[in-house]
Amino acid sequence: MGIKDFFVRKMMERKLKDVPKEQQEQIMSIIDKNPDLFKKIGEEIEAKIKAGKPELYATMDVMKKYQSELQKLSQH
């Protein structure tokens, strides 16, 4: 795991702190498969939030954009 992957993982762990441990592990295993995708998703969400969009809506918009890629990762 490179330093970039480490920071992506730590950021996601903070975001998932209220999620049950078992689900956290599932999510983290998907993130480990393609950390660059999740970094890009995080950056796009942050940009939308900074532009004034509420976090929930920003997240939903970006996740819809990457839905097919996320589904492929979860199936492997």
TIVO-2410 file (N, C-alpha, C; in nm, 3 decimals):
# residues 76
REC num residu      c1      c2      c3 atome chaine
REC   1      M   0.085  -0.117   0.000     N      A
REC   1      M   0.000   0.000   0.000    CA      A
REC   1      M   0.089   0.123   0.000     C      A
REC   2      G   0.067   0.209  -0.098     N      A
REC   2      G   0.144   0.332  -0.106    CA      A
REC   2      G   0.091   0.436  -0.009     C      A
REC   3      I   0.164   0.544   0.002     N      A
REC   3      I   0.124   0.650   0.096    CA      A
REC   3      I  -0.009   0.713   0.053     C      A
REC   4      K  -0.030   0.729  -0.077     N      A
REC   4      K  -0.156   0.785  -0.126    CA      A
REC   4      K  -0.272   0.693  -0.086     C      A
REC   5      D  -0.254   0.563  -0.104     N      A
REC   5      D  -0.358   0.466  -0.068    CA      A
REC   5      D  -0.385   0.469   0.082     C      A
REC   6      F  -0.280   0.486   0.159     N      A
REC   6      F  -0.294   0.494   0.304    CA      A
REC   6      F  -0.384   0.610   0.344     C      A
REC   7      F  -0.362   0.727   0.284     N      A
REC   7      F  -0.441   0.844   0.318    CA      A
REC   7      F  -0.586   0.831   0.271     C      A
REC   8      V  -0.606   0.770   0.154     N      A
REC   8      V  -0.743   0.746   0.107    CA      A
REC   8      V  -0.815   0.654   0.206     C      A
REC   9      R  -0.745   0.551   0.250     N      A
REC   9      R  -0.803   0.455   0.345    CA      A
REC   9      R  -0.838   0.524   0.477     C      A
REC  10      K  -0.748   0.607   0.529     N      A
REC  10      K  -0.773   0.677   0.655    CA      A
REC  10      K  -0.891   0.773   0.643     C      A
REC  11      M  -0.900   0.842   0.530     N      A
REC  11      M  -1.011   0.933   0.508    CA      A
REC  11      M  -1.143   0.857   0.509     C      A
REC  12      M  -1.147   0.743   0.442     N      A
REC  12      M  -1.270   0.664   0.437    CA      A
REC  12      M  -1.304   0.606   0.574     C      A
REC  13      E  -1.205   0.567   0.650     N      A
REC  13      E  -1.231   0.515   0.784    CA      A
REC  13      E  -1.299   0.621   0.870     C      A
REC  14      R  -1.257   0.746   0.856     N      A
REC  14      R  -1.322   0.856   0.932    CA      A
REC  14      R  -1.466   0.875   0.886     C      A
REC  15      K  -1.489   0.867   0.756     N      A
REC  15      K  -1.624   0.884   0.702    CA      A
REC  15      K  -1.717   0.769   0.743     C      A
REC  16      L  -1.660   0.652   0.764     N      A
REC  16      L  -1.739   0.533   0.795    CA      A
REC  16      L  -1.749   0.501   0.943     C      A
REC  17      K  -1.710   0.594   1.028     N      A
REC  17      K  -1.701   0.565   1.171    CA      A
REC  17      K  -1.832   0.519   1.232     C      A
REC  18      D  -1.947   0.559   1.176     N      A
REC  18      D  -2.076   0.521   1.231    CA      A
REC  18      D  -2.136   0.397   1.165     C      A
REC  19      V  -2.064   0.340   1.070     N      A
REC  19      V  -2.110   0.221   0.998    CA      A
REC  19      V  -2.065   0.097   1.077     C      A
REC  20      P  -2.151  -0.006   1.085     N      A
REC  20      P  -2.111  -0.129   1.155    CA      A
REC  20      P  -1.980  -0.186   1.100     C      A
REC  21      K  -1.902  -0.246   1.189     N      A
REC  21      K  -1.767  -0.295   1.157    CA      A
REC  21      K  -1.766  -0.389   1.036     C      A
REC  22      E  -1.862  -0.480   1.028     N      A
REC  22      E  -1.866  -0.575   0.917    CA      A
REC  22      E  -1.884  -0.503   0.783     C      A
REC  23      Q  -1.971  -0.404   0.780     N      A
REC  23      Q  -1.992  -0.327   0.658    CA      A
REC  23      Q  -1.870  -0.241   0.626     C      A
REC  24      Q  -1.804  -0.191   0.729     N      A
REC  24      Q  -1.680  -0.114   0.707    CA      A
REC  24      Q  -1.578  -0.199   0.634     C      A
REC  25      E  -1.564  -0.325   0.678     N      A
REC  25      E  -1.466  -0.414   0.616    CA      A
REC  25      E  -1.500  -0.442   0.469     C      A
REC  26      Q  -1.630  -0.460   0.440     N      A
REC  26      Q  -1.672  -0.482   0.301    CA      A
REC  26      Q  -1.638  -0.360   0.215     C      A
REC  27      I  -1.671  -0.244   0.266     N      A
REC  27      I  -1.645  -0.119   0.192    CA      A
REC  27      I  -1.496  -0.099   0.172     C      A
REC  28      M  -1.419  -0.123   0.276     N      A
REC  28      M  -1.274  -0.104   0.267    CA      A
REC  28      M  -1.211  -0.201   0.167     C      A
REC  29      S  -1.264  -0.323   0.158     N      A
REC  29      S  -1.208  -0.417   0.060    CA      A
REC  29      S  -1.236  -0.371  -0.082     C      A
REC  30      I  -1.352  -0.308  -0.103     N      A
REC  30      I  -1.384  -0.252  -0.235    CA      A
REC  30      I  -1.292  -0.134  -0.265     C      A
REC  31      I  -1.270  -0.050  -0.165     N      A
REC  31      I  -1.181   0.066  -0.182    CA      A
REC  31      I  -1.040   0.020  -0.216     C      A
REC  32      D  -0.995  -0.086  -0.150     N      A
REC  32      D  -0.860  -0.138  -0.175    CA      A
REC  32      D  -0.842  -0.185  -0.320     C      A
REC  33      K  -0.952  -0.224  -0.386     N      A
REC  33      K  -0.944  -0.270  -0.524    CA      A
REC  33      K  -0.913  -0.156  -0.620     C      A
REC  34      N  -0.961  -0.034  -0.588     N      A
REC  34      N  -0.938   0.079  -0.678    CA      A
REC  34      N  -0.935   0.209  -0.597     C      A
REC  35      P  -0.828   0.233  -0.522     N      A
REC  35      P  -0.823   0.353  -0.439    CA      A
REC  35      P  -0.824   0.483  -0.519     C      A
REC  36      D  -0.772   0.481  -0.642     N      A
REC  36      D  -0.773   0.602  -0.724    CA      A
REC  36      D  -0.915   0.647  -0.757     C      A
REC  37      L  -1.004   0.551  -0.781     N      A
REC  37      L  -1.143   0.584  -0.809    CA      A
REC  37      L  -1.205   0.654  -0.688     C      A
REC  38      F  -1.180   0.602  -0.570     N      A
REC  38      F  -1.239   0.660  -0.450    CA      A
REC  38      F  -1.178   0.796  -0.417     C      A
REC  39      K  -1.053   0.813  -0.453     N      A
REC  39      K  -0.991   0.945  -0.435    CA      A
REC  39      K  -1.060   1.046  -0.527     C      A
REC  40      K  -1.083   1.005  -0.651     N      A
REC  40      K  -1.150   1.092  -0.747    CA      A
REC  40      K  -1.293   1.123  -0.701     C      A
REC  41      I  -1.364   1.024  -0.650     N      A
REC  41      I  -1.500   1.044  -0.601    CA      A
REC  41      I  -1.499   1.143  -0.485     C      A
REC  42      G  -1.407   1.125  -0.392     N      A
REC  42      G  -1.396   1.215  -0.278    CA      A
REC  42      G  -1.368   1.358  -0.319     C      A
REC  43      E  -1.279   1.374  -0.415     N      A
REC  43      E  -1.245   1.509  -0.463    CA      A
REC  43      E  -1.365   1.575  -0.530     C      A
REC  44      E  -1.441   1.498  -0.607     N      A
REC  44      E  -1.557   1.555  -0.674    CA      A
REC  44      E  -1.667   1.592  -0.574     C      A
REC  45      I  -1.685   1.511  -0.473     N      A
REC  45      I  -1.783   1.544  -0.369    CA      A
REC  45      I  -1.742   1.672  -0.298     C      A
REC  46      E  -1.615   1.681  -0.260     N      A
REC  46      E  -1.565   1.801  -0.191    CA      A
REC  46      E  -1.584   1.926  -0.277     C      A
REC  47      A  -1.559   1.915  -0.408     N      A
REC  47      A  -1.575   2.030  -0.498    CA      A
REC  47      A  -1.721   2.076  -0.502     C      A
REC  48      K  -1.813   1.981  -0.505     N      A
REC  48      K  -1.955   2.016  -0.507    CA      A
REC  48      K  -1.997   2.081  -0.376     C      A
REC  49      I  -1.944   2.031  -0.266     N      A
REC  49      I  -1.976   2.089  -0.135    CA      A
REC  49      I  -1.923   2.232  -0.127     C      A
REC  50      K  -1.801   2.253  -0.173     N      A
REC  50      K  -1.742   2.387  -0.171    CA      A
REC  50      K  -1.819   2.483  -0.262     C      A
REC  51      A  -1.884   2.428  -0.365     N      A
REC  51      A  -1.962   2.510  -0.457    CA      A
REC  51      A  -2.100   2.543  -0.398     C      A
REC  52      G  -2.129   2.488  -0.278     N      A
REC  52      G  -2.252   2.523  -0.210    CA      A
REC  52      G  -2.359   2.415  -0.206     C      A
REC  53      K  -2.331   2.300  -0.261     N      A
REC  53      K  -2.428   2.191  -0.261    CA      A
REC  53      K  -2.422   2.118  -0.127     C      A
REC  54      P  -2.537   2.085  -0.067     N      A
REC  54      P  -2.535   2.007   0.058    CA      A
REC  54      P  -2.462   1.874   0.040     C      A
REC  55      E  -2.395   1.828   0.145     N      A
REC  55      E  -2.313   1.707   0.137    CA      A
REC  55      E  -2.390   1.587   0.085     C      A
REC  56      L  -2.512   1.568   0.133     N      A
REC  56      L  -2.591   1.452   0.092    CA      A
REC  56      L  -2.616   1.454  -0.059     C      A
REC  57      Y  -2.657   1.568  -0.111     N      A
REC  57      Y  -2.686   1.578  -0.254    CA      A
REC  57      Y  -2.558   1.569  -0.338     C      A
REC  58      A  -2.452   1.626  -0.290     N      A
REC  58      A  -2.324   1.617  -0.361    CA      A
REC  58      A  -2.281   1.470  -0.371     C      A
REC  59      T  -2.292   1.400  -0.260     N      A
REC  59      T  -2.255   1.258  -0.257    CA      A
REC  59      T  -2.342   1.177  -0.352     C      A
REC  60      M  -2.472   1.200  -0.347     N      A
REC  60      M  -2.563   1.125  -0.434    CA      A
REC  60      M  -2.533   1.151  -0.582     C      A
REC  61      D  -2.508   1.276  -0.618     N      A
REC  61      D  -2.476   1.309  -0.757    CA      A
REC  61      D  -2.351   1.237  -0.806     C      A
REC  62      V  -2.247   1.241  -0.726     N      A
REC  62      V  -2.120   1.181  -0.767    CA      A
REC  62      V  -2.131   1.028  -0.768     C      A
REC  63      M  -2.199   0.971  -0.671     N      A
REC  63      M  -2.212   0.825  -0.666    CA      A
REC  63      M  -2.294   0.774  -0.785     C      A
REC  64      K  -2.394   0.849  -0.826     N      A
REC  64      K  -2.471   0.810  -0.946    CA      A
REC  64      K  -2.380   0.809  -1.068     C      A
REC  65      K  -2.292   0.907  -1.076     N      A
REC  65      K  -2.200   0.918  -1.189    CA      A
REC  65      K  -2.111   0.793  -1.201     C      A
REC  66      Y  -2.069   0.740  -1.087     N      A
REC  66      Y  -1.976   0.627  -1.085    CA      A
REC  66      Y  -2.044   0.494  -1.049     C      A
REC  67      Q  -2.175   0.490  -1.057     N      A
REC  67      Q  -2.251   0.372  -1.014    CA      A
REC  67      Q  -2.206   0.244  -1.083     C      A
REC  68      S  -2.189   0.247  -1.214     N      A
REC  68      S  -2.153   0.124  -1.285    CA      A
REC  68      S  -2.014   0.074  -1.245     C      A
REC  69      E  -1.920   0.167  -1.227     N      A
REC  69      E  -1.786   0.127  -1.186    CA      A
REC  69      E  -1.786   0.068  -1.045     C      A
REC  70      L  -1.867   0.126  -0.957     N      A
REC  70      L  -1.876   0.076  -0.820    CA      A
REC  70      L  -1.940  -0.062  -0.816     C      A
REC  71      Q  -2.040  -0.084  -0.901     N      A
REC  71      Q  -2.104  -0.215  -0.906    CA      A
REC  71      Q  -2.007  -0.322  -0.953     C      A
REC  72      K  -1.923  -0.288  -1.051     N      A
REC  72      K  -1.823  -0.384  -1.100    CA      A
REC  72      K  -1.725  -0.422  -0.990     C      A
REC  73      L  -1.684  -0.323  -0.909     N      A
REC  73      L  -1.591  -0.351  -0.801    CA      A
REC  73      L  -1.652  -0.441  -0.695     C      A
REC  74      S  -1.780  -0.420  -0.666     N      A
REC  74      S  -1.844  -0.496  -0.559    CA      A
REC  74      S  -1.874  -0.639  -0.601     C      A
REC  75      Q  -1.875  -0.666  -0.731     N      A
REC  75      Q  -1.904  -0.801  -0.780    CA      A
REC  75      Q  -1.782  -0.890  -0.785     C      A
REC  76      H  -1.665  -0.833  -0.780     N      A
REC  76      H  -1.540  -0.912  -0.791    CA      A
REC  76      H  -1.499  -0.963  -0.657     C      A
***
